[in-house]
Amino acid sequence: MSAVKNELSPLGRKIFLDRYALKDVKKETLKVGDIVVAVSNAATGQREIGVVTALGEKDAITVKLDDGVVLQVKREEIDKPLETDPAQMLARVAKGIASQEKEEVRSKWEKEFNWLLEDWKFVPGGRILTGAGTTQNLTYFNCYVIPSPKDSRGGIIASLGQMTEIMSRGGGVGMNISSLRPRHSYVKGVNGRSSGSVSWGGLFSFVTGLIEQGGSRRGALMLILNVWHPDIMDFINSKREMGKITNANISVGITDAFMEAVRNNGEWETCFPDTSDPEYNKVWDGNLDAWKAAGYKVNVYHKLKAREIWDAIIESAWASAEPGVFFIDRYNKMSNSWYYSSIQSTNPCGEQGLPPWGVCNLGSINLSKFVQDKKVLYKDLGRTVRAAVRFLDNVIDDTPYFFDENKKQQQSERRIGLGTMGLADMLIKMELAYGSEESLAFIDELYKFICVEAYAESSDLAKEKGSFAYFDAEKLLQSGFMQQMPQSLREDVRKKGLRNVTLITQAPTGTTGTMVNTSTGIEPYYFWEWERTGRMGTNIERVKVYEDWVKEHPGQPKPHYFVSAMDLAPEGHVKVQAAIQRWVDSSISKTGNTPREYTVEQTGKLYELLYDLGCKGGTTYRDGSRDTQVLTVKKEEKKEEKPEVVIPSFAEPKPRVRSTVLRGTTYRKATPIGTAYITVNCDGPNSTDLFEVFINVAKVGSDVAADAEGLGRLISLVLRMPSPLTPEQRAQSIITQLAGIGSGRSMGFGKNRVMSLPDAVAQVLQQHIGSAASETRSSDLPDEEDEVSDAGQLDLGLAPSVNSVKPDICPVCGNVTFVNIEGCKKCFSCGYSEC
């Protein structure tokens, strides 16, 4: 254990004060000397910790930041934390959650919860830290699944309203849109044709983008379409076509029958219920198995090879990191709630498969706190597991609900999501290499212990407080998950009952894990050290567990058990996920990172490995796949053929000479890395005679500014160099190459969406020469990107350290420490997270 209780790094302290500490919202008590969180960069929203040194007139406030910089800010640009020591927050949370206990034992459990939370042994979800023990009407839940939309205009709008309400309160939403009829289907009520499920999915995505723009955090949406739906191919490719689905994660619901057809190279039929059936509007809810079981008619739409659909999923996942796969039959066979509710969707990060109106509350055990002398402190870990289960069960009754349907569903099944963080730290302290065979055997033992202790506590709680309302011992014990549990535990559940239908999940812990300075979730570390640039200069920062080792072993090479996401072969990621999935009754949020040179074929084998090893779903992120995202043009749209330019043998192209005076236009353009000012100069009276481009973004002297200047110089060189192409033709070629390049995040939505700085430049050039926008989003990649090397046979376990996975630039602090991990993007330098 740490010598300092509730220890926080400077970054952890900032996260605590900014995100979770109780605030004086009206700032009525603000005075000189107060610790505040101040906006240090209005353009990016970056916030820093400082002390108020002066209160001026007209709400002007002077703040001295921790690094010595003095800021002049407005009153609305600061927050005043009322809790400045983590112990204050933890005491508030412990007292608030213990309030759900009977009065005669309340103080006992408040004391136990204080022990549980102390020194970050157990870290509740961020919403619990923020809301518990306060009078604020804030939900403690992150995960929501709403019912599949009814297949009508009214049904779609109702779902849209439900989604918007949840997102406006900070919750993430998942839904399965297989209930919506396929494209071009007849709609009797309006004597017209349906635009299809993907089109309506685009509407949900569009509204999510609006919510993202209106708040400080992006809206989070998961859309799932089952593999039997006639629109499935359109859905798979939707993230690779501009303007279809841009603000949602997407996954394909994969059935066991489909996987069997893939393996046997068999045919697959896409189908949909007969919408003319008199019972259609009343009965149909998206569950095809239930529709068939009731004897209703199904129409077949397409017959094609299952492998064709599977290959499309893999190719799109390779190119754009989506769609993910959701093994829907397996999920329901393993589900403890199989007998009363079908799981048709997950939350946005995929760790929670939930029934309609299902929710889950999250908390994570910090495994790094339970290792001493290379041994696991199982006694303390067991106490922590049991106290955490009781804690999370109390959350269900303590949290406010803003939908009655959520309250009824959750209080009837009492789902909790107990997970872990710090697995990578634990393995390092035990000198086990993440992903090795030794580590996999240990992980199986560790997570079995956590799972069995959690279920034993839930069974004891059922005896004390009662089982969840839908509990049926014999049926629950038939679930795939319960059948693999120890017989003694199964007998306890049969005799005592079970308080919670599900108990274990592995959710993203990007922000809370960073706050307590440990590895997030079950992920390995992304890297061990990085360069951080701030106002006081540049310095090298290290992961704490590595920093501690370096201090104890100066000058020695890093040992083999320091395994990063860059070192681990992609198959190693899947093996760890599968080992943990065995003891997780819900699911896992994890990113299978693959190097840029990973082939489509290798990606396909990786997805099949997910299925073969028993995972309930998964996704991969190929390094750079979103930086060079393949965007395809709609099939019905054909590129305009341009006349071939023939160069006579005697014609020698000559360089363009710069005139003394050029006419130009400067465009102001918002980009993911800040506002860019792009100047386009022309050599002549026509706007198509482009000669040079200047790009200014970020502060002079910064890496971002240098990259922007370099991009402008290269574009100018292409426009000036000897060529038989006209300036307009050269500009069109530049636009083709730059348009659609993605980055870690984007700005805007629809036609105004800016995916990166290069994409912004392409849009400006397009606007300047007045060409048709449809021609900018080309599916062509540079020749170099088309030639993907074959990395050979699949290797299992560890791969050579080739540093093939590269971080991105953080949109808040500008450091190159923004990584895709746990299905989300987070920054190691400033703690910013998109989830």
VENWOWO-V966549 format. One record per residue. RES is the residue in one letter. SS is DSSP state (H for helix, E for strand, - for the rest). PSI is psi as a letter, one per 20 degrees, with the letter a starting at -180 (NA if undefined). D_CENTER is the distance of its C-alpha to the mean C-alpha in Angstrom with 2 decimals. Layout:
RES_SS_PSI_D_CENTER + RES_SS_PSI_D_CENTER
//
This chain:
M_-_q_31.10 + S_-_q_30.83 + A_-_h_34.17 + V_-_p_32.59 + K_-_q_31.14 + N_-_k_27.69 + E_-_q_27.53 + L_-_q_24.96 + S_-_r_24.54 + P_H_g_24.98 + L_H_g_21.23 + G_H_h_20.81 + R_H_g_23.65 + K_H_g_22.12 + I_H_g_18.89 + F_H_g_21.25 + L_H_h_23.56 + D_H_g_21.09 + R_H_h_18.56 + Y_H_h_20.51 + A_-_q_24.25 + L_-_p_26.44 + K_E_q_27.52 + D_-_n_30.77 + V_-_g_29.24 + K_-_i_32.60 + K_-_k_33.45 + E_-_h_36.92 + T_-_j_37.50 + L_-_p_36.38 + K_-_r_39.00 + V_-_p_39.72 + G_-_i_38.36 + D_-_q_35.22 + I_E_p_31.89 + V_E_r_29.45 + V_E_o_26.01 + A_E_q_26.86 + V_E_o_25.19 + S_E_i_26.21 + N_E_o_24.80 + A_-_h_24.91 + A_-_g_23.42 + T_-_i_20.06 + G_-_j_20.21 + Q_E_p_20.51 + R_E_q_22.21 + E_E_r_24.60 + I_E_p_26.90 + G_E_a_30.60 + V_E_p_33.88 + V_E_p_35.81 + T_E_i_39.07 + A_E_q_40.54 + L_E_o_40.35 + G_-_a_41.84 + E_-_q_42.99 + K_-_l_40.93 + D_-_j_37.82 + A_E_p_37.77 + I_E_p_36.44 + T_E_p_36.75 + V_E_p_34.13 + K_E_o_34.54 + L_E_r_31.24 + D_-_h_30.99 + D_-_j_31.52 + G_-_i_34.71 + V_-_p_33.67 + V_E_p_35.19 + L_E_q_33.41 + Q_E_o_35.03 + V_E_r_32.63 + K_E_r_33.04 + R_H_h_32.84 + E_H_i_29.76 + E_H_j_27.91 + I_E_q_28.12 + D_E_q_27.17 + K_E_o_29.56 + P_E_p_28.24 + L_-_h_30.81 + E_-_o_29.38 + T_-_i_29.69 + D_-_p_29.87 + P_H_h_27.08 + A_H_h_29.90 + Q_H_g_30.45 + M_H_g_26.93 + L_H_h_27.07 + A_H_g_30.55 + R_H_g_29.49 + V_H_g_26.68 + A_H_g_29.04 + K_H_g_31.77 + G_H_g_29.67 + I_H_h_28.29 + A_H_i_31.76 + S_-_i_33.29 + Q_-_i_32.44 + E_-_r_34.91 + K_-_q_38.60 + E_H_h_40.54 + E_H_i_42.70 + V_H_j_39.82 + R_H_g_37.41 + S_H_h_38.46 + K_H_g_38.15 + W_H_h_34.51 + E_H_g_33.74 + K_H_g_35.19 + E_H_h_33.21 + F_H_h_29.90 + N_H_g_30.87 + W_H_g_31.45 + L_H_g_28.12 + L_H_h_26.18 + E_H_p_28.53 + D_H_k_27.50 + W_H_k_23.86 + K_-_h_24.76 + F_E_p_22.43 + V_E_o_19.63 + P_E_r_18.83 + G_-_q_15.60 + G_H_h_15.64 + R_H_h_17.01 + I_H_g_19.81 + L_H_h_20.70 + T_H_g_20.96 + G_H_h_22.86 + A_-_p_24.93 + G_-_j_28.56 + T_-_r_28.51 + T_-_j_30.07 + Q_-_q_26.97 + N_-_m_25.97 + L_-_p_22.26 + T_-_q_20.31 + Y_-_j_19.05 + F_-_q_16.50 + N_-_h_12.75 + C_E_p_12.62 + Y_E_q_14.75 + V_E_p_15.98 + I_-_q_18.79 + P_-_q_21.61 + S_-_p_21.66 + P_-_p_23.41 + K_-_q_27.17 + D_-_m_28.46 + S_-_r_30.24 + R_H_g_29.86 + G_H_h_30.19 + G_H_g_27.64 + I_H_g_24.99 + I_H_h_25.76 + A_H_g_25.69 + S_H_h_22.16 + L_H_g_21.21 + G_H_g_22.87 + Q_H_g_21.16 + M_H_g_17.67 + T_H_g_18.77 + E_H_g_20.34 + I_H_g_17.39 + M_H_h_15.03 + S_H_h_17.92 + R_-_j_17.96 + G_-_j_14.38 + G_-_q_13.22 + G_E_q_10.43 + V_E_p_12.35 + G_E_q_12.65 + M_E_q_15.84 + N_E_p_17.84 + I_-_j_19.87 + S_-_i_22.40 + S_-_i_24.90 + L_-_p_25.46 + R_-_q_28.38 + P_-_r_28.09 + R_-_p_28.94 + H_-_j_32.66 + S_-_q_33.44 + Y_E_p_36.41 + V_E_o_35.94 + K_H_h_39.31 + G_H_h_38.95 + V_H_j_38.77 + N_-_l_40.49 + G_E_a_37.63 + R_E_q_34.73 + S_-_q_31.07 + S_-_i_28.49 + G_-_r_26.32 + S_H_h_23.07 + V_H_h_20.99 + S_H_g_22.77 + W_H_h_22.02 + G_H_h_18.37 + G_H_h_18.63 + L_H_g_20.17 + F_H_g_17.38 + S_H_g_14.98 + F_H_g_17.65 + V_H_h_18.04 + T_H_h_14.36 + G_H_h_15.05 + L_H_g_18.13 + I_H_h_16.54 + E_H_g_14.18 + Q_H_h_17.44 + G_H_i_19.32 + G_-_r_17.33 + S_-_i_16.08 + R_-_q_12.40 + R_-_q_10.68 + G_-_q_10.91 + A_-_p_8.16 + L_E_p_9.74 + M_E_p_9.95 + L_E_p_13.23 + I_E_p_15.16 + L_E_p_18.56 + N_E_q_20.91 + V_-_i_22.62 + W_-_i_26.03 + H_-_p_25.38 + P_-_h_27.56 + D_-_j_24.83 + I_H_g_22.66 + M_H_h_23.42 + D_H_h_22.74 + F_H_g_19.35 + I_H_g_18.43 + N_-_j_19.44 + S_H_h_18.10 + K_H_i_15.27 + R_H_j_18.13 + E_-_p_20.47 + M_-_p_20.41 + G_-_j_20.28 + K_-_f_19.27 + I_-_o_15.63 + T_-_i_13.75 + N_-_k_11.48 + A_-_q_9.85 + N_E_q_8.03 + I_E_q_11.21 + S_E_q_12.78 + V_E_p_16.49 + G_E_o_18.36 + I_E_p_20.58 + T_-_r_23.92 + D_H_h_26.19 + A_H_h_28.88 + F_H_g_26.79 + M_H_h_26.01 + E_H_h_29.76 + A_H_h_30.62 + V_H_g_28.45 + R_H_h_30.21 + N_-_j_33.59 + N_-_k_33.05 + G_-_r_33.95 + E_E_q_33.73 + W_E_p_31.15 + E_E_p_31.93 + T_E_q_29.67 + C_E_r_31.06 + F_E_q_30.87 + P_E_q_33.11 + D_-_o_36.36 + T_-_i_35.65 + S_-_i_39.41 + D_-_p_39.66 + P_-_h_41.08 + E_-_i_38.60 + Y_H_g_35.51 + N_H_h_34.47 + K_H_h_35.22 + V_H_h_33.80 + W_-_p_30.96 + D_-_j_27.47 + G_-_i_25.53 + N_-_n_26.62 + L_H_h_28.74 + D_H_g_30.15 + A_H_h_31.48 + W_H_g_32.93 + K_H_g_34.74 + A_H_h_35.91 + A_-_i_37.55 + G_-_j_39.51 + Y_-_q_38.14 + K_-_q_38.34 + V_E_p_35.61 + N_E_p_36.06 + V_E_p_35.07 + Y_E_g_33.69 + H_E_q_33.11 + K_E_p_34.16 + L_E_r_32.52 + K_E_p_31.68 + A_H_h_28.65 + R_H_h_28.04 + E_H_g_27.75 + I_H_g_24.72 + W_H_g_23.20 + D_H_h_23.91 + A_H_g_22.28 + I_H_g_18.99 + I_H_g_19.29 + E_H_g_20.41 + S_H_g_17.61 + A_H_h_14.98 + W_H_g_17.08 + A_H_h_17.34 + S_H_j_13.98 + A_-_j_11.45 + E_-_q_11.71 + P_-_r_12.84 + G_E_r_11.74 + V_E_p_14.65 + F_E_o_15.35 + F_E_n_18.81 + I_H_h_20.04 + D_H_g_23.62 + R_H_g_22.81 + Y_H_g_20.50 + N_H_h_23.41 + K_H_h_26.05 + M_H_i_24.43 + S_-_p_23.61 + N_-_i_25.98 + S_-_j_25.97 + W_-_h_27.13 + Y_-_i_30.52 + Y_-_i_29.67 + S_-_p_26.31 + S_-_p_24.40 + I_-_o_20.64 + Q_-_i_19.52 + S_E_r_15.84 + T_E_r_12.76 + N_-_r_10.43 + P_-_h_7.14 + C_-_i_5.40 + G_-_i_8.83 + E_-_i_10.67 + Q_-_o_13.10 + G_E_p_15.47 + L_E_q_17.52 + P_-_r_20.75 + P_-_p_21.37 + W_-_j_21.13 + G_-_q_19.60 + V_E_r_17.71 + C_E_q_16.91 + N_E_q_17.36 + L_E_q_15.78 + G_E_q_17.41 + S_E_p_17.51 + I_E_p_20.64 + N_E_n_20.88 + L_H_h_22.50 + S_H_i_23.66 + K_H_j_26.22 + F_H_k_27.96 + V_E_p_29.49 + Q_E_p_33.02 + D_-_l_35.25 + K_-_j_32.88 + K_E_q_33.05 + V_E_p_30.75 + L_-_m_32.06 + Y_H_h_31.82 + K_H_g_34.02 + D_H_h_31.85 + L_H_g_28.66 + G_H_g_30.28 + R_H_h_31.29 + T_H_g_27.81 + V_H_g_26.30 + R_H_g_29.00 + A_H_h_28.79 + A_H_h_24.99 + V_H_g_25.50 + R_H_g_28.17 + F_H_g_26.15 + L_H_h_23.21 + D_H_h_25.82 + N_H_h_27.45 + V_H_h_24.28 + I_H_h_24.58 + D_H_i_27.93 + D_H_h_27.31 + T_-_q_24.42 + P_-_q_25.37 + Y_-_p_24.52 + F_-_i_24.51 + F_-_p_24.79 + D_H_h_27.68 + E_H_h_26.07 + N_H_g_23.17 + K_H_g_25.89 + K_H_g_28.04 + Q_H_g_25.41 + Q_H_g_23.99 + Q_H_i_27.45 + S_H_h_28.73 + E_H_i_26.35 + R_-_l_24.99 + R_-_p_21.65 + I_E_q_20.30 + G_E_m_17.35 + L_E_p_18.87 + G_E_a_16.81 + T_E_q_17.33 + M_E_r_16.44 + G_-_j_18.79 + L_H_g_19.46 + A_H_g_19.76 + D_H_g_22.19 + M_H_g_24.16 + L_H_g_24.66 + I_H_g_25.84 + K_H_h_28.23 + M_-_j_29.56 + E_-_l_29.89 + L_-_p_27.95 + A_-_p_26.02 + Y_-_p_22.42 + G_-_i_22.57 + S_-_r_26.39 + E_H_h_28.51 + E_H_g_29.66 + S_H_h_26.19 + L_H_h_25.33 + A_H_g_28.53 + F_H_g_27.81 + I_H_g_24.27 + D_H_g_25.89 + E_H_g_28.49 + L_H_g_26.19 + Y_H_h_23.76 + K_H_g_26.77 + F_H_g_28.35 + I_H_g_25.43 + C_H_g_25.19 + V_H_g_28.98 + E_H_g_29.38 + A_H_g_26.77 + Y_H_h_28.55 + A_H_g_31.91 + E_H_g_31.04 + S_H_h_29.79 + S_H_g_33.05 + D_H_h_35.07 + L_H_h_33.37 + A_H_h_34.32 + K_H_h_37.89 + E_H_g_37.80 + K_H_i_35.92 + G_-_q_35.73 + S_-_r_33.37 + F_-_q_30.70 + A_-_h_32.51 + Y_-_j_31.59 + F_-_p_32.63 + D_-_o_34.95 + A_H_g_35.70 + E_H_g_37.01 + K_H_g_34.31 + L_H_g_31.43 + L_-_i_33.03 + Q_-_i_32.97 + S_-_q_29.17 + G_H_h_28.07 + F_H_g_26.33 + M_H_h_29.41 + Q_H_h_31.77 + Q_-_i_30.48 + M_-_q_30.90 + P_-_q_34.12 + Q_H_h_37.14 + S_H_h_38.07 + L_H_g_34.80 + R_H_h_35.19 + E_H_h_38.66 + D_H_g_37.47 + V_H_h_35.03 + R_H_h_37.91 + K_H_g_40.26 + K_H_h_38.19 + G_-_a_35.33 + L_-_p_31.62 + R_-_h_30.10 + N_-_p_26.49 + V_-_h_25.58 + T_-_q_22.46 + L_-_h_21.86 + I_E_p_19.38 + T_-_r_15.63 + Q_E_n_13.17 + A_-_r_10.26 + P_-_p_8.01 + T_-_k_10.77 + G_H_g_9.76 + T_H_g_12.17 + T_H_h_14.74 + G_H_g_14.98 + T_H_h_15.59 + M_H_g_18.05 + V_-_j_20.09 + N_-_l_20.03 + T_-_r_18.92 + S_-_q_16.49 + T_-_p_13.14 + G_-_c_12.82 + I_-_j_14.63 + E_-_q_13.55 + P_-_r_16.45 + Y_E_q_16.81 + Y_-_g_15.72 + F_-_r_19.16 + W_-_h_22.11 + E_E_q_23.23 + W_E_r_22.40 + E_E_p_24.32 + R_E_p_23.65 + T_E_p_25.59 + G_E_a_26.63 + R_-_h_29.66 + M_-_j_31.75 + G_E_a_31.12 + T_E_p_29.16 + N_E_q_28.74 + I_E_p_27.20 + E_E_q_24.87 + R_E_q_24.24 + V_-_p_22.10 + K_H_g_24.36 + V_H_h_25.22 + Y_H_g_26.20 + E_H_g_28.07 + D_H_g_30.01 + W_H_g_30.94 + V_H_g_32.08 + K_H_h_34.31 + E_H_i_35.91 + H_-_m_36.30 + P_-_p_37.10 + G_-_i_37.56 + Q_-_q_36.53 + P_-_q_34.12 + K_-_p_30.73 + P_-_r_31.26 + H_-_h_29.72 + Y_-_j_27.53 + F_-_n_25.29 + V_-_p_22.78 + S_E_r_19.70 + A_-_h_16.85 + M_-_h_19.22 + D_-_h_22.09 + L_E_p_20.74 + A_-_q_21.41 + P_H_h_18.58 + E_H_h_20.75 + G_H_h_20.64 + H_H_g_16.91 + V_H_h_17.71 + K_H_g_20.82 + V_H_g_19.20 + Q_H_g_16.65 + A_H_h_19.70 + A_H_h_21.87 + I_H_h_19.67 + Q_H_h_18.97 + R_-_h_22.75 + W_-_k_22.77 + V_-_o_19.69 + D_-_i_20.75 + S_-_d_17.36 + S_-_a_14.58 + I_E_p_12.15 + S_-_o_8.51 + K_-_q_9.28 + T_-_p_9.12 + G_E_n_12.64 + N_E_p_13.44 + T_E_q_16.53 + P_-_r_18.97 + R_-_h_19.81 + E_-_j_23.03 + Y_-_p_21.58 + T_-_r_23.30 + V_H_g_22.48 + E_H_g_24.79 + Q_H_h_23.09 + T_H_g_19.68 + G_H_g_21.57 + K_H_h_23.14 + L_H_g_19.88 + Y_H_h_18.64 + E_H_h_22.12 + L_H_h_21.94 + L_H_g_18.93 + Y_H_g_21.29 + D_H_h_24.39 + L_-_j_23.18 + G_-_j_22.18 + C_-_q_18.39 + K_-_i_17.20 + G_E_a_14.54 + G_E_r_12.29 + T_-_q_10.82 + T_E_q_11.87 + Y_E_o_11.23 + R_E_p_14.73 + D_-_p_15.47 + G_-_i_16.34 + S_-_h_15.46 + R_-_i_13.90 + D_-_h_16.72 + T_-_l_19.27 + Q_-_p_17.63 + V_-_p_20.38 + L_-_p_21.16 + T_-_q_23.93 + V_-_q_26.65 + K_-_q_27.51 + K_-_h_30.20 + E_-_i_32.70 + E_-_p_32.46 + K_-_q_34.55 + K_-_q_34.72 + E_-_p_37.93 + E_-_p_40.15 + K_-_q_41.41 + P_-_p_44.93 + E_-_p_45.33 + V_-_p_46.78 + V_-_p_49.79 + I_-_o_51.09 + P_-_q_54.86 + S_-_h_56.00 + F_-_i_57.91 + A_-_p_55.07 + E_-_o_53.52 + P_-_q_50.44 + K_-_q_50.90 + P_-_q_48.42 + R_-_p_47.90 + V_-_p_49.65 + R_-_p_48.17 + S_-_r_50.35 + T_-_h_51.30 + V_-_p_49.68 + L_-_q_46.54 + R_E_q_45.16 + G_E_r_41.47 + T_E_p_38.76 + T_E_p_35.93 + Y_E_p_32.68 + R_E_p_30.25 + K_E_p_26.67 + A_E_p_23.40 + T_E_r_20.81 + P_-_i_17.41 + I_-_j_19.56 + G_E_r_22.21 + T_E_p_25.19 + A_E_q_27.09 + Y_E_o_30.79 + I_E_o_31.73 + T_E_p_35.48 + V_E_o_36.94 + N_E_q_40.63 + C_E_q_42.96 + D_-_n_46.32 + G_-_r_48.40 + P_-_i_48.51 + N_-_q_45.83 + S_-_i_42.12 + T_-_i_41.53 + D_-_l_43.44 + L_E_p_40.46 + F_E_h_41.58 + E_E_q_38.99 + V_E_p_35.62 + F_E_p_34.71 + I_E_p_31.18 + N_E_p_30.79 + V_E_q_27.51 + A_-_a_26.79 + K_-_q_29.63 + V_-_p_32.42 + G_-_i_32.24 + S_-_r_28.47 + D_H_h_26.65 + V_H_g_24.88 + A_H_h_28.33 + A_H_g_29.81 + D_H_g_27.29 + A_H_g_27.97 + E_H_g_31.68 + G_H_g_31.53 + L_H_g_29.79 + G_H_g_32.53 + R_H_g_35.28 + L_H_g_34.22 + I_H_g_34.07 + S_H_h_37.49 + L_H_g_38.87 + V_H_h_37.96 + L_H_h_39.60 + R_H_h_42.77 + M_-_q_43.35 + P_-_p_46.04 + S_-_q_44.90 + P_-_i_46.54 + L_-_q_43.62 + T_-_r_44.07 + P_H_h_41.87 + E_H_g_40.16 + Q_H_h_39.51 + R_H_h_38.06 + A_H_g_35.82 + Q_H_h_34.60 + S_H_h_33.79 + I_H_g_31.84 + I_H_g_29.89 + T_H_g_29.16 + Q_H_h_27.76 + L_H_h_25.63 + A_-_p_24.38 + G_-_i_20.90 + I_-_p_19.71 + G_-_r_16.02 + S_-_a_14.39 + G_-_h_11.27 + R_-_r_11.48 + S_-_r_14.23 + M_E_q_16.88 + G_-_a_18.52 + F_-_r_18.47 + G_H_c_20.92 + K_H_h_23.76 + N_H_j_22.92 + R_-_p_19.47 + V_E_o_19.59 + M_-_h_17.12 + S_-_r_18.72 + L_H_g_22.14 + P_H_h_23.75 + D_H_h_22.61 + A_H_g_24.18 + V_H_g_27.35 + A_H_g_27.59 + Q_H_h_27.40 + V_H_g_30.10 + L_H_h_32.31 + Q_H_g_31.90 + Q_H_h_32.95 + H_H_g_35.79 + I_H_i_37.40 + G_-_k_36.74 + S_-_r_35.57 + A_-_p_33.86 + A_H_h_30.09 + S_H_h_29.63 + E_H_i_30.97 + T_-_h_28.38 + R_-_m_25.43 + S_-_q_26.96 + S_-_i_25.70 + D_-_p_27.82 + L_-_q_26.47 + P_-_q_28.80 + D_H_h_30.99 + E_H_h_29.51 + E_H_h_26.06 + D_H_h_27.80 + E_-_n_29.42 + V_-_p_26.84 + S_-_q_28.64 + D_-_o_28.87 + A_-_j_27.71 + G_-_b_30.03 + Q_-_q_29.79 + L_-_p_26.76 + D_-_q_27.08 + L_-_q_26.10 + G_-_c_25.09 + L_E_q_25.17 + A_-_r_25.44 + P_-_q_27.30 + S_-_o_25.54 + V_-_j_25.25 + N_-_l_22.52 + S_-_i_20.98 + V_-_o_17.38 + K_-_p_17.40 + P_-_r_15.37 + D_E_r_15.05 + I_-_p_16.79 + C_-_p_15.23 + P_-_i_15.88 + V_-_g_17.26 + C_-_i_19.47 + G_-_j_19.96 + N_-_q_19.79 + V_-_m_18.61 + T_-_k_16.19 + F_E_o_12.74 + V_E_q_10.81 + N_E_o_7.89 + I_E_q_7.73 + E_-_k_6.58 + G_-_j_3.85 + C_E_r_2.85 + K_E_p_6.27 + K_E_q_9.13 + C_E_p_12.87 + F_-_h_15.47 + S_-_g_18.24 + C_-_i_17.62 + G_-_j_14.77 + Y_-_p_12.79 + S_E_q_9.10 + E_-_i_7.04 + C_-_NA_5.87
//
